[in-house]
Amino acid sequence: MTAPVRADVHVRLAPGVTTRDYERRLREMSGVVGAHVVVGDFDVTVRVACEDGVQLRGTMARLRRAGALYLAAELIVRTLLG
């Protein structure tokens, strides 16, 4: 999916939410184009593609309701490789 707004959303899961639980919920979400389990300050990084900022905010709200304690988004402005 090519969209004007792409972002990586870093997710710290809420207590009691497992990465498997979150993965199941991500698979049902529109706008999610990829995800990785990571080690560090966050548990999961989710790649999203949205039509505009309004849709991005809605996607982030769904990510939070799915079990995120904390979210941090980085907008992708240009792809260098890949």
N, C-alpha and C positions, 0 to 999 in steps of 0.2 A: 504494500500500500504506500503510495507516495502522497504525502500530505504537507501542507504548508508549515505545520507546527509539529516538530519532533522533539522528544525529550527523554532523558534517562531520569527515572524517579527512584531515588534511594529510599528503601523502606526498612524501618526497624519494627519488627513484629511486636504486637501486644503480648503480654504474658499469657501463656496457655495456647497461643496460636503457633502451630508447627509450620515448617516450610511446605510440607505435603498438603496441609489444610489450605494454605494460601495459594499454592499451585493450582489446586482444584478450582478455587474461586477465580483465579486469573484466566484460566482456560475458557471461562464463560463470559469474559468481559470484551466488549468491542473496544477497539482502540489499542489494545495490548498486542504488540507485534513480537515481543520476546521478553525473556526474563532469565536471570542468573542468580543462583545462591552465591553469596559472597561472604568473606570473613573480614571483620574489622568493625567499624562503627555501625554498620548496617547489616541486615540479614539477607536482603534480596535487592537486586537492581532490576527495574522493569523498564523496558523500552516501549514508549507509546508514540502513536502517530495520530494527530487530530487535525480537524479542518481549521480550527481557530482557537483563540484563547478561552472562549466560553466552553468549548468542548473539552479542552485540557483541564479546566477547573472541575468540570463534571467528572472526568476520568479520575482525577486525583481524589475527589470526594468518594468515588466508588472504591478506590484503592484503600482509603482510610476505613470505610465501613466493612471492607473485607477482612480487616484484622490488623491494620497498621496502627502502631502507637505514634510513630513520627515519620514524616515524609520530607524529603528534600529533592527538589527538581532542578535539573540542569538542562536548559534549552540547547538543542543541537543547532548550530548556525552553519556549519560546513563539515562535510565528511572528507577526511584526508586520505584514508585507506579503507578499502572494504566496501 
